[in-house]
Amino acid sequence: MVTFNDLGPSHYKESPSAQEIISSAFKLMMEHFPWVLATGLLYLVISFVLGYLGILNAILTTPVSMGFIRLTRDIVKNNEFNSSSLFWFFLDFKRFFRSVGLGIVLPVLFLIGLIFFVIPGVIVFLDYFWSVPFMALDDSLSIGASLKKSKQLTQSIGRWFTVKYLMMFVLVASLGVILTLGLGLLIVIPFSFLTILKVMETFEGKSTNPSLISIRG
């Protein structure tokens, strides 16, 4: 039987904490605040439009999110708003169908985990949480390879890191939205992408193709 004891510790003995990751992402956000604000506004507009598309909304959400992850990377790495990055997964049929396929596979795996009680579902969610940013940053990855790399990363950093990261992000984002009387919604999504990018850079910076991951100029 799977329990929360299986969440495991991180194998990175001197790795930054989730709090440090969030703090570093916040500094990046402030350095590129005009672009981040524009990205957040654009995301809300696109999400509003997708909300009227019914089943197409579910199909397009993952490639759209991947495009925003790539766009955010370009903003903080090259200080440019690259529209081709935003629509990257719509410019090639193979990329598009892989991204849509991953968006379908993930909830199916999560539901299968939930069928075998709640904790296995949580484990599945944590193991494959990073598969979307992996494919977003390296579009050569297949669905299986993205899932595999996500699980490898989760096992390396420890599932508890992902839990603490998510809890810390939700806390900071919620406080930001409350303290700004709702205006913080404009930056919550791009801030989430920044935190994801910082995690990927920190723990995958020595990958086989670090230029895809790195957000340094």
MDAnalysis code that builds the backbone (N, CA, C; Angstrom):
import MDAnalysis as mda
import numpy as np

u = mda.Universe.empty(651, n_residues=217, atom_resindex=np.repeat(np.arange(217), 3), trajectory=True)
u.add_TopologyAttr("name", ["N", "CA", "C"] * 217)
u.add_TopologyAttr("resid", np.arange(1, 218))
u.add_TopologyAttr("resname", ["MET", "VAL", "THR", "PHE", "ASN", "ASP", "LEU", "GLY", "PRO", "SER", "HIS", "TYR", "LYS", "GLU", "SER", "PRO", "SER", "ALA", "GLN", "GLU", "ILE", "ILE", "SER", "SER", "ALA", "PHE", "LYS", "LEU", "MET", "MET", "GLU", "HIS", "PHE", "PRO", "TRP", "VAL", "LEU", "ALA", "THR", "GLY", "LEU", "LEU", "TYR", "LEU", "VAL", "ILE", "SER", "PHE", "VAL", "LEU", "GLY", "TYR", "LEU", "GLY", "ILE", "LEU", "ASN", "ALA", "ILE", "LEU", "THR", "THR", "PRO", "VAL", "SER", "MET", "GLY", "PHE", "ILE", "ARG", "LEU", "THR", "ARG", "ASP", "ILE", "VAL", "LYS", "ASN", "ASN", "GLU", "PHE", "ASN", "SER", "SER", "SER", "LEU", "PHE", "TRP", "PHE", "PHE", "LEU", "ASP", "PHE", "LYS", "ARG", "PHE", "PHE", "ARG", "SER", "VAL", "GLY", "LEU", "GLY", "ILE", "VAL", "LEU", "PRO", "VAL", "LEU", "PHE", "LEU", "ILE", "GLY", "LEU", "ILE", "PHE", "PHE", "VAL", "ILE", "PRO", "GLY", "VAL", "ILE", "VAL", "PHE", "LEU", "ASP", "TYR", "PHE", "TRP", "SER", "VAL", "PRO", "PHE", "MET", "ALA", "LEU", "ASP", "ASP", "SER", "LEU", "SER", "ILE", "GLY", "ALA", "SER", "LEU", "LYS", "LYS", "SER", "LYS", "GLN", "LEU", "THR", "GLN", "SER", "ILE", "GLY", "ARG", "TRP", "PHE", "THR", "VAL", "LYS", "TYR", "LEU", "MET", "MET", "PHE", "VAL", "LEU", "VAL", "ALA", "SER", "LEU", "GLY", "VAL", "ILE", "LEU", "THR", "LEU", "GLY", "LEU", "GLY", "LEU", "LEU", "ILE", "VAL", "ILE", "PRO", "PHE", "SER", "PHE", "LEU", "THR", "ILE", "LEU", "LYS", "VAL", "MET", "GLU", "THR", "PHE", "GLU", "GLY", "LYS", "SER", "THR", "ASN", "PRO", "SER", "LEU", "ILE", "SER", "ILE", "ARG", "GLY"])
u.atoms.positions = np.array([
    [0.846, -1.206, 0.000],
    [0.000, 0.000, 0.000],
    [0.879, 1.253, 0.000],
    [0.540, 2.198, -0.853],
    [1.309, 3.428, -0.953],
    [0.903, 4.384, 0.149],
    [1.864, 4.995, 0.831],
    [1.583, 5.964, 1.890],
    [2.397, 7.215, 1.644],
    [2.136, 8.247, 2.449],
    [2.881, 9.491, 2.310],
    [4.337, 9.319, 2.722],
    [4.689, 8.221, 3.368],
    [6.092, 7.973, 3.691],
    [6.912, 7.765, 2.424],
    [6.212, 7.435, 1.318],
    [6.904, 7.209, 0.060],
    [7.250, 8.507, -0.652],
    [6.889, 9.646, -0.063],
    [7.210, 10.916, -0.702],
    [8.706, 11.129, -0.766],
    [9.427, 10.666, 0.213],
    [10.879, 10.610, 0.120],
    [11.599, 11.934, 0.203],
    [12.860, 11.908, 0.625],
    [13.669, 13.120, 0.719],
    [14.322, 13.459, -0.605],
    [14.847, 14.669, -0.673],
    [15.568, 15.077, -1.867],
    [16.968, 14.473, -1.878],
    [17.442, 14.116, -3.096],
    [18.800, 13.620, -3.235],
    [19.795, 14.762, -3.460],
    [19.279, 15.996, -3.559],
    [20.133, 17.168, -3.706],
    [20.412, 17.723, -2.312],
    [21.561, 17.375, -1.759],
    [21.842, 17.695, -0.362],
    [21.964, 19.197, -0.104],
    [22.403, 19.967, -1.095],
    [22.583, 21.399, -0.899],
    [21.649, 22.197, -1.804],
    [20.522, 21.628, -2.111],
    [19.586, 22.298, -3.009],
    [18.826, 23.390, -2.273],
    [18.385, 24.419, -2.989],
    [17.609, 25.483, -2.355],
    [16.254, 24.966, -1.908],
    [15.693, 25.626, -0.929],
    [14.376, 25.244, -0.433],
    [13.304, 25.781, -1.369],
    [12.079, 25.300, -1.177],
    [10.960, 25.802, -1.974],
    [10.786, 27.300, -1.757],
    [11.013, 27.751, -0.519],
    [10.896, 29.177, -0.214],
    [11.921, 29.987, -0.994],
    [13.135, 29.472, -1.114],
    [14.180, 30.179, -1.857],
    [13.857, 30.221, -3.347],
    [13.271, 29.139, -3.855],
    [12.860, 29.107, -5.259],
    [11.805, 30.180, -5.515],
    [10.805, 30.252, -4.650],
    [9.734, 31.244, -4.794],
    [10.306, 32.655, -4.707],
    [11.211, 32.873, -3.748],
    [11.821, 34.192, -3.567],
    [12.621, 34.600, -4.796],
    [13.376, 33.659, -5.363],
    [14.168, 33.942, -6.558],
    [13.266, 34.268, -7.742],
    [12.159, 33.546, -7.862],
    [11.209, 33.815, -8.947],
    [10.571, 35.184, -8.779],
    [10.307, 35.568, -7.534],
    [9.711, 36.883, -7.271],
    [10.669, 38.002, -7.708],
    [11.961, 37.833, -7.441],
    [12.945, 38.831, -7.861],
    [12.977, 38.953, -9.383],
    [12.905, 37.804, -10.056],
    [12.873, 37.817, -11.521],
    [11.630, 38.546, -12.026],
    [10.519, 38.308, -11.367],
    [9.272, 38.947, -11.774],
    [9.379, 40.467, -11.667],
    [9.979, 40.956, -10.588],
    [10.116, 42.391, -10.401],
    [11.071, 43.002, -11.421],
    [12.083, 42.233, -11.822],
    [13.047, 42.734, -12.813],
    [12.405, 42.893, -14.189],
    [11.414, 42.069, -14.451],
    [10.765, 42.091, -15.767],
    [9.275, 42.388, -15.623],
    [8.931, 43.213, -14.656],
    [7.532, 43.385, -14.281],
    [6.621, 43.844, -15.429],
    [7.012, 44.829, -16.263],
    [6.101, 45.245, -17.354],
    [5.734, 44.089, -18.281],
    [6.752, 43.278, -18.644],
    [6.486, 42.138, -19.514],
    [5.637, 41.091, -18.807],
    [5.919, 40.861, -17.530],
    [5.155, 39.885, -16.750],
    [3.693, 40.306, -16.658],
    [3.465, 41.590, -16.429],
    [2.100, 42.115, -16.343],
    [1.371, 41.944, -17.670],
    [2.080, 42.233, -18.767],
    [1.483, 42.078, -20.097],
    [1.161, 40.616, -20.374],
    [2.055, 39.720, -19.932],
    [1.831, 38.285, -20.122],
    [0.603, 37.818, -19.339],
    [0.486, 38.298, -18.106],
    [-0.664, 37.927, -17.288],
    [-1.976, 38.402, -17.887],
    [-1.984, 39.633, -18.404],
    [-3.185, 40.185, -19.033],
    [-3.554, 39.381, -20.271],
    [-2.540, 39.041, -21.065],
    [-2.779, 38.255, -22.276],
    [-3.330, 36.872, -21.925],
    [-2.789, 36.277, -20.865],
    [-3.257, 34.948, -20.442],
    [-4.727, 34.998, -20.027],
    [-5.096, 36.036, -19.279],
    [-6.484, 36.153, -18.845],
    [-7.428, 36.346, -20.030],
    [-6.987, 37.125, -21.018],
    [-7.814, 37.355, -22.207],
    [-8.005, 36.048, -22.975],
    [-6.898, 35.312, -23.195],
    [-6.987, 34.050, -23.934],
    [-7.826, 33.031, -23.163],
    [-7.657, 32.977, -21.849],
    [-8.446, 32.053, -21.027],
    [-9.931, 32.393, -21.093],
    [-10.228, 33.697, -21.114],
    [-11.628, 34.146, -21.216],
    [-12.242, 33.671, -22.524],
    [-11.487, 33.814, -23.601],
    [-11.979, 33.378, -24.922],
    [-12.145, 31.861, -24.954],
    [-11.153, 31.128, -24.437],
    [-11.226, 29.666, -24.434],
    [-12.423, 29.169, -23.627],
    [-12.797, 29.931, -22.609],
    [-13.928, 29.535, -21.775],
    [-15.229, 29.409, -22.531],
    [-15.315, 30.043, -23.707],
    [-16.528, 29.986, -24.513],
    [-16.466, 28.892, -25.586],
    [-15.367, 28.125, -25.602],
    [-15.181, 27.135, -26.662],
    [-15.570, 25.720, -26.263],
    [-16.131, 25.563, -25.072],
    [-16.598, 24.250, -24.652],
    [-15.487, 23.222, -24.584],
    [-15.672, 22.092, -25.278],
    [-14.712, 20.992, -25.242],
    [-13.361, 21.402, -25.809],
    [-13.350, 22.387, -26.706],
    [-12.085, 22.870, -27.267],
    [-11.209, 23.497, -26.192],
    [-11.837, 24.037, -25.173],
    [-11.082, 24.624, -24.063],
    [-10.187, 23.569, -23.428],
    [-10.753, 22.379, -23.158],
    [-9.974, 21.299, -22.554],
    [-8.858, 20.833, -23.472],
    [-9.113, 20.845, -24.774],
    [-8.117, 20.387, -25.741],
    [-6.973, 21.382, -25.871],
    [-7.291, 22.679, -25.857],
    [-6.293, 23.708, -26.145],
    [-5.544, 24.211, -24.914],
    [-6.031, 23.898, -23.713],
    [-5.427, 24.450, -22.504],
    [-3.955, 24.084, -22.366],
    [-3.607, 22.811, -22.603],
    [-2.214, 22.383, -22.414],
    [-1.259, 23.033, -23.412],
    [-1.530, 23.003, -24.738],
    [-0.611, 23.695, -25.658],
    [-0.515, 25.194, -25.395],
    [-1.623, 25.812, -24.951],
    [-1.582, 27.235, -24.614],
    [-0.675, 27.465, -23.406],
    [-0.824, 26.641, -22.374],
    [0.010, 26.774, -21.173],
    [1.485, 26.557, -21.506],
    [1.764, 25.569, -22.360],
    [3.149, 25.318, -22.772],
    [3.719, 26.525, -23.508],
    [2.892, 27.144, -24.346],
    [3.342, 28.323, -25.062],
    [3.682, 29.459, -24.117],
    [2.891, 29.624, -23.066],
    [3.164, 30.680, -22.092],
    [4.427, 30.390, -21.270],
    [4.702, 29.130, -21.028],
    [5.938, 28.782, -20.324],
    [7.140, 29.170, -21.179],
    [7.088, 28.851, -22.473],
    [8.168, 29.221, -23.389],
    [8.281, 30.741, -23.505],
    [7.151, 31.410, -23.585],
    [7.147, 32.873, -23.681],
    [7.787, 33.499, -22.447],
    [7.440, 32.982, -21.269],
    [8.011, 33.503, -20.024],
    [9.506, 33.286, -19.981],
    [9.952, 32.113, -20.446],
    [11.389, 31.855, -20.496],
    [12.098, 32.882, -21.382],
    [11.528, 33.172, -22.547],
    [12.150, 34.129, -23.464],
    [12.197, 35.530, -22.868],
    [11.162, 35.884, -22.110],
    [11.108, 37.213, -21.511],
    [12.244, 37.400, -20.513],
    [12.427, 36.426, -19.623],
    [13.447, 36.578, -18.575],
    [14.844, 36.252, -19.081],
    [14.931, 35.473, -20.168],
    [16.245, 35.106, -20.695],
    [16.762, 36.118, -21.704],
    [15.891, 36.565, -22.586],
    [16.313, 37.447, -23.677],
    [15.669, 38.829, -23.623],
    [14.813, 39.041, -22.613],
    [14.116, 40.320, -22.450],
    [13.355, 40.702, -23.718],
    [12.659, 39.699, -24.282],
    [11.872, 39.953, -25.473],
    [10.556, 39.186, -25.417],
    [9.548, 39.771, -26.045],
    [8.229, 39.151, -26.112],
    [8.149, 38.431, -27.447],
    [8.373, 37.132, -27.437],
    [8.447, 36.340, -28.658],
    [7.104, 35.661, -28.915],
    [6.337, 36.221, -29.827],
    [4.997, 35.687, -30.085],
    [5.039, 34.277, -30.653],
    [6.116, 33.931, -31.380],
    [6.217, 32.581, -31.937],
    [6.315, 31.537, -30.831],
    [6.913, 31.911, -29.694],
    [6.986, 30.989, -28.562],
    [5.594, 30.718, -28.003],
    [4.768, 31.767, -27.962],
    [3.420, 31.624, -27.431],
    [2.603, 30.623, -28.242],
    [2.779, 30.638, -29.566],
    [1.999, 29.748, -30.437],
    [2.833, 28.578, -30.954],
    [3.934, 28.295, -30.262],
    [4.890, 27.296, -30.726],
    [4.243, 25.933, -30.968],
    [3.345, 25.528, -30.087],
    [2.746, 24.201, -30.196],
    [1.546, 24.171, -31.136],
    [1.265, 25.320, -31.784],
    [0.227, 25.358, -32.796],
    [0.833, 25.451, -34.202],
    [2.140, 25.596, -34.271],
    [2.818, 25.802, -35.546],
    [3.295, 24.507, -36.185],
    [3.098, 23.396, -35.500],
    [3.540, 22.106, -36.010],
    [2.555, 21.043, -35.524],
    [2.068, 20.209, -36.454],
    [1.051, 19.220, -36.084],
    [1.558, 18.225, -35.044],
    [2.794, 17.770, -35.202],
    [3.331, 16.790, -34.259],
    [3.427, 17.385, -32.858],
    [3.953, 18.608, -32.768],
    [4.043, 19.263, -31.459],
    [2.656, 19.457, -30.859],
    [1.726, 19.880, -31.702],
    [0.371, 20.141, -31.210],
    [-0.272, 18.873, -30.645],
    [-0.221, 17.782, -31.415],
    [-0.876, 16.555, -30.970],
    [-0.173, 15.931, -29.770],
    [1.153, 16.103, -29.665],
    [1.853, 15.608, -28.470],
    [1.417, 16.387, -27.238],
    [1.298, 17.697, -27.372],
    [0.908, 18.513, -26.223],
    [-0.536, 18.223, -25.811],
    [-1.423, 18.071, -26.789],
    [-2.819, 17.726, -26.483],
    [-2.887, 16.342, -25.859],
    [-2.093, 15.412, -26.397],
    [-2.073, 14.057, -25.862],
    [-1.635, 14.024, -24.410],
    [-0.614, 14.812, -24.082],
    [-0.155, 14.869, -22.700],
    [-1.242, 15.454, -21.800],
    [-1.948, 16.453, -22.318],
    [-3.034, 17.057, -21.555],
    [-4.176, 16.090, -21.287],
    [-4.310, 15.071, -22.131],
    [-5.337, 14.047, -21.928],
    [-4.826, 12.947, -20.998],
    [-3.581, 12.540, -21.193],
    [-3.005, 11.436, -20.419],
    [-2.910, 11.776, -18.931],
    [-2.511, 12.995, -18.621],
    [-2.297, 13.364, -17.213],
    [-3.550, 13.202, -16.347],
    [-4.692, 13.786, -16.719],
    [-5.883, 13.588, -15.879],
    [-6.349, 12.141, -15.836],
    [-6.121, 11.392, -16.932],
    [-6.496, 9.973, -16.932],
    [-5.671, 9.216, -15.900],
    [-4.359, 9.468, -15.875],
    [-3.491, 8.816, -14.892],
    [-3.906, 9.204, -13.476],
    [-4.244, 10.477, -13.295],
    [-4.659, 10.954, -11.976],
    [-5.948, 10.261, -11.532],
    [-6.902, 10.132, -12.442],
    [-8.171, 9.483, -12.113],
    [-7.960, 8.008, -11.789],
    [-7.081, 7.356, -12.540],
    [-6.775, 5.951, -12.256],
    [-6.196, 5.818, -10.852],
    [-5.307, 6.760, -10.496],
    [-4.733, 6.748, -9.154],
    [-5.787, 6.947, -8.089],
    [-6.753, 7.830, -8.354],
    [-7.817, 8.096, -7.377],
    [-8.732, 6.889, -7.192],
    [-8.889, 6.109, -8.268],
    [-9.719, 4.913, -8.172],
    [-9.172, 3.969, -7.104],
    [-7.834, 3.950, -6.977],
    [-7.181, 3.101, -5.978],
    [-6.925, 3.890, -4.694],
    [-7.915, 4.677, -4.297],
    [-7.904, 5.531, -3.109],
    [-7.130, 6.816, -3.383],
    [-7.201, 7.753, -2.466],
    [-6.728, 9.116, -2.701],
    [-5.218, 9.211, -2.822],
    [-4.492, 8.572, -1.907],
    [-3.040, 8.742, -1.857],
    [-2.341, 8.332, -3.150],
    [-2.680, 7.182, -3.775],
    [-2.050, 6.881, -5.068],
    [-2.295, 7.963, -6.112],
    [-3.485, 8.583, -6.080],
    [-3.768, 9.673, -7.005],
    [-2.867, 10.863, -6.765],
    [-2.617, 11.173, -5.484],
    [-1.716, 12.267, -5.130],
    [-0.293, 11.943, -5.587],
    [0.120, 10.706, -5.391],
    [1.460, 10.284, -5.811],
    [1.619, 10.453, -7.316],
    [0.610, 10.031, -8.077],
    [0.643, 10.172, -9.538],
    [0.741, 11.645, -9.918],
    [-0.057, 12.486, -9.261],
    [-0.032, 13.928, -9.539],
    [1.361, 14.508, -9.307],
    [1.978, 14.145, -8.178],
    [3.295, 14.674, -7.843],
    [4.367, 14.153, -8.792],
    [4.288, 12.869, -9.143],
    [5.296, 12.268, -10.017],
    [5.315, 12.916, -11.394],
    [4.136, 13.265, -11.907],
    [4.056, 13.749, -13.279],
    [3.735, 15.238, -13.382],
    [3.860, 15.933, -12.270],
    [3.569, 17.372, -12.240],
    [4.446, 18.152, -13.208],
    [5.713, 17.738, -13.352],
    [6.679, 18.494, -14.146],
    [6.696, 18.088, -15.619],
    [5.837, 17.174, -16.038],
    [5.878, 16.696, -17.419],
    [5.489, 17.780, -18.422],
    [4.548, 18.653, -18.061],
    [4.146, 19.736, -18.968],
    [5.287, 20.726, -19.204],
    [5.949, 21.244, -18.145],
    [7.081, 22.134, -18.420],
    [8.237, 21.442, -19.137],
    [8.433, 20.142, -18.899],
    [9.485, 19.429, -19.631],
    [9.201, 19.460, -21.126],
    [7.980, 19.135, -21.529],
    [7.647, 19.152, -22.948],
    [7.636, 20.568, -23.487],
    [7.196, 21.523, -22.669],
    [7.156, 22.917, -23.112],
    [8.547, 23.423, -23.470],
    [9.538, 23.055, -22.677],
    [10.893, 23.550, -22.873],
    [11.696, 22.716, -23.859],
    [11.303, 21.461, -24.041],
    [11.987, 20.587, -25.005],
    [10.923, 19.884, -25.835],
    [10.545, 20.519, -26.938],
    [9.428, 19.996, -27.730],
    [9.768, 18.735, -28.493],
    [11.015, 18.267, -28.388],
    [11.379, 17.007, -29.034],
    [10.946, 15.809, -28.197],
    [10.556, 16.045, -26.955],
    [10.174, 14.956, -26.062],
    [8.810, 14.383, -26.443],
    [8.712, 13.058, -26.369],
    [7.427, 12.402, -26.560],
    [6.632, 12.485, -25.266],
    [5.392, 12.034, -25.305],
    [4.569, 12.026, -24.092],
    [5.220, 11.139, -23.035],
    [5.646, 9.939, -23.451],
    [6.283, 9.014, -22.516],
    [7.563, 9.566, -21.930],
    [8.376, 10.216, -22.769],
    [9.645, 10.771, -22.293],
    [9.408, 11.914, -21.311],
    [8.393, 12.724, -21.565],
    [8.065, 13.821, -20.651],
    [7.635, 13.284, -19.292],
    [6.802, 12.260, -19.308],
    [6.359, 11.632, -18.064],
    [7.542, 11.023, -17.316],
    [8.426, 10.373, -18.057],
    [9.592, 9.723, -17.451],
    [10.519, 10.741, -16.812],
    [10.801, 11.840, -17.525],
    [11.696, 12.866, -16.988],
    [11.086, 13.535, -15.767],
    [9.766, 13.723, -15.786],
    [9.092, 14.309, -14.635],
    [9.231, 13.402, -13.418],
    [9.016, 12.116, -13.611],
    [9.110, 11.179, -12.490],
    [10.536, 11.112, -11.957],
    [11.510, 11.149, -12.872],
    [12.916, 11.127, -12.456],
    [13.250, 12.368, -11.636],
    [12.774, 13.524, -12.084],
    [13.026, 14.755, -11.353],
    [12.370, 14.704, -9.982],
    [11.114, 14.257, -9.937],
    [10.395, 14.179, -8.667],
    [11.086, 13.250, -7.691],
    [11.569, 12.114, -8.185],
    [12.270, 11.172, -7.318],
    [13.590, 11.749, -6.834],
    [14.219, 12.572, -7.667],
    [15.514, 13.163, -7.289],
    [15.363, 14.246, -6.232],
    [14.376, 15.109, -6.409],
    [14.212, 16.221, -5.469],
    [13.332, 15.839, -4.284],
    [12.618, 14.709, -4.415],
    [11.721, 14.275, -3.352],
    [10.334, 14.832, -3.563],
    [9.327, 13.999, -3.391],
    [7.952, 14.456, -3.598],
    [7.574, 15.542, -2.607],
    [8.179, 15.503, -1.429],
    [7.858, 16.532, -0.438],
    [8.250, 17.910, -0.930],
    [9.306, 17.982, -1.756],
    [9.700, 19.288, -2.296],
    [8.562, 19.852, -3.148],
    [7.976, 19.006, -4.007],
    [6.879, 19.468, -4.844],
    [5.687, 19.891, -3.996],
    [5.416, 19.124, -2.918],
    [4.329, 19.484, -2.006],
    [4.594, 20.849, -1.383],
    [5.810, 21.034, -0.858],
    [6.153, 22.305, -0.205],
    [6.162, 23.452, -1.213],
    [6.644, 23.185, -2.423],
    [6.650, 24.200, -3.466],
    [5.222, 24.660, -3.780],
    [4.311, 23.696, -3.960],
    [2.928, 24.036, -4.287],
    [2.261, 24.789, -3.145],
    [2.500, 24.342, -1.908],
    [1.909, 25.017, -0.753],
    [2.434, 26.437, -0.622],
    [3.737, 26.614, -0.817],
    [4.344, 27.934, -0.704],
    [3.827, 28.860, -1.800],
    [3.710, 28.323, -3.020],
    [3.220, 29.147, -4.123],
    [1.775, 29.580, -3.880],
    [0.923, 28.636, -3.480],
    [-0.484, 28.966, -3.229],
    [-0.600, 30.023, -2.141],
    [0.214, 29.906, -1.085],
    [0.183, 30.882, 0.012],
    [0.579, 32.270, -0.481],
    [1.704, 32.356, -1.190],
    [2.190, 33.649, -1.682],
    [1.211, 34.248, -2.684],
    [0.722, 33.413, -3.616],
    [-0.207, 33.904, -4.634],
    [-1.512, 34.383, -4.005],
    [-2.026, 33.639, -3.039],
    [-3.281, 34.023, -2.381],
    [-3.136, 35.346, -1.641],
    [-2.025, 35.490, -0.919],
    [-1.780, 36.740, -0.207],
    [-1.668, 37.908, -1.178],
    [-0.986, 37.663, -2.296],
    [-0.822, 38.719, -3.296],
    [-2.154, 39.180, -3.857],
    [-3.031, 38.227, -4.169],
    [-4.339, 38.566, -4.718],
    [-5.181, 39.323, -3.695],
    [-5.143, 38.868, -2.440],
    [-5.932, 39.516, -1.381],
    [-5.434, 40.931, -1.108],
    [-4.122, 41.087, -0.974],
    [-3.548, 42.388, -0.620],
    [-3.691, 43.412, -1.740],
    [-3.822, 42.946, -2.969],
    [-3.971, 43.874, -4.102],
    [-5.431, 43.990, -4.539],
    [-6.331, 43.480, -3.705],
    [-7.772, 43.556, -3.982],
    [-8.128, 42.929, -5.329],
    [-7.491, 41.833, -5.640],
    [-7.808, 41.089, -6.852],
    [-6.921, 41.392, -8.038],
    [-6.203, 42.526, -8.019],
    [-5.353, 42.894, -9.151],
    [-4.193, 41.917, -9.327],
    [-3.858, 41.217, -8.241],
    [-2.767, 40.253, -8.303],
    [-3.029, 39.107, -9.252],
    [-4.300, 38.929, -9.653],
    [-4.625, 37.881, -10.618],
    [-3.868, 38.071, -11.930],
    [-3.506, 39.316, -12.232],
    [-2.789, 39.605, -13.472],
    [-1.384, 39.014, -13.491],
    [-0.809, 38.800, -12.312],
    [0.569, 38.315, -12.274],
    [0.697, 36.912, -11.686],
    [-0.390, 36.362, -11.154],
    [-0.307, 35.038, -10.521],
    [0.134, 33.967, -11.517],
    [-0.464, 33.949, -12.711],
    [-0.134, 32.910, -13.688],
    [1.305, 33.044, -14.197],
    [1.740, 34.240, -14.673],
    [3.144, 34.340, -15.093],
    [4.112, 34.093, -13.945],
    [3.715, 34.451, -12.715],
    [4.565, 34.155, -11.560],
    [4.687, 32.648, -11.361],
    [3.593, 31.912, -11.592],
    [3.661, 30.456, -11.470],
    [4.615, 29.876, -12.511],
    [4.592, 30.434, -13.722],
    [5.507, 29.962, -14.758],
    [6.955, 30.261, -14.377],
    [7.188, 31.413, -13.774],
    [8.536, 31.772, -13.338],
    [9.050, 30.811, -12.267],
    [8.189, 30.448, -11.329],
    [8.619, 29.519, -10.277],
    [8.929, 28.153, -10.866],
    [8.118, 27.724, -11.832],
    [8.379, 26.444, -12.502],
    [9.721, 26.488, -13.227],
    [9.976, 27.585, -13.922],
    [11.241, 27.734, -14.644],
    [12.431, 27.722, -13.694],
    [12.284, 28.339, -12.532],
    [13.376, 28.345, -11.552],
    [13.642, 26.942, -11.025],
    [12.593, 26.170, -10.794],
    [12.778, 24.786, -10.357],
    [13.496, 23.991, -11.436],
    [13.054, 24.140, -12.677],
    [13.652, 23.394, -13.782],
    [15.111, 23.768, -13.960],
    [15.410, 25.065, -13.889],
    [16.795, 25.512, -14.054],
    [17.668, 25.009, -12.910],
    [17.150, 25.056, -11.698],
    [17.929, 24.670, -10.517],
    [18.299, 23.205, -10.540],
    [17.347, 22.354, -10.893],
    [17.577, 20.919, -10.779],
    [17.870, 20.231, -12.105],
    [17.612, 20.921, -13.226],
    [17.876, 20.324, -14.526],
    [18.879, 21.142, -15.330],
    [19.561, 22.060, -14.682],
    [20.499, 22.947, -15.367],
    [21.667, 22.243, -16.004],
    [21.953, 21.008, -15.561],
    [23.058, 20.227, -16.128],
    [22.518, 19.095, -16.987],
    [21.364, 19.301, -17.559],
    [20.764, 18.280, -18.415],
    [21.512, 18.209, -19.739],
    [21.105, 17.283, -20.596],
    [21.799, 17.102, -21.869],
    [21.666, 18.309, -22.781],
    [20.654, 19.121, -22.570],
    [20.472, 20.325, -23.379],
    [20.094, 21.487, -22.470],
    [21.054, 21.966, -21.649],
    [20.731, 22.984, -20.647],
    [20.248, 24.301, -21.235],
    [20.573, 24.596, -22.491],
    [20.142, 25.866, -23.076],
    [18.623, 25.958, -23.162],
    [17.961, 24.804, -23.226],
    [16.505, 24.799, -23.269],
    [15.915, 25.154, -21.923],
    [16.633, 24.777, -20.857],
    [16.131, 24.941, -19.507],
    [16.517, 26.297, -18.916],
    [17.771, 26.707, -19.157],
    [18.308, 27.890, -18.522],
    [17.502, 29.140, -18.842],
    [17.315, 29.989, -17.838],
    [16.631, 31.261, -18.072],
    [17.607, 32.415, -17.891],
    [18.894, 32.098, -17.877],
    [19.911, 33.160, -17.838],
    [20.150, 33.648, -19.251],
    [20.382, 34.938, -19.370],
    [20.620, 35.513, -20.681],
    [21.957, 35.105, -21.258],
])
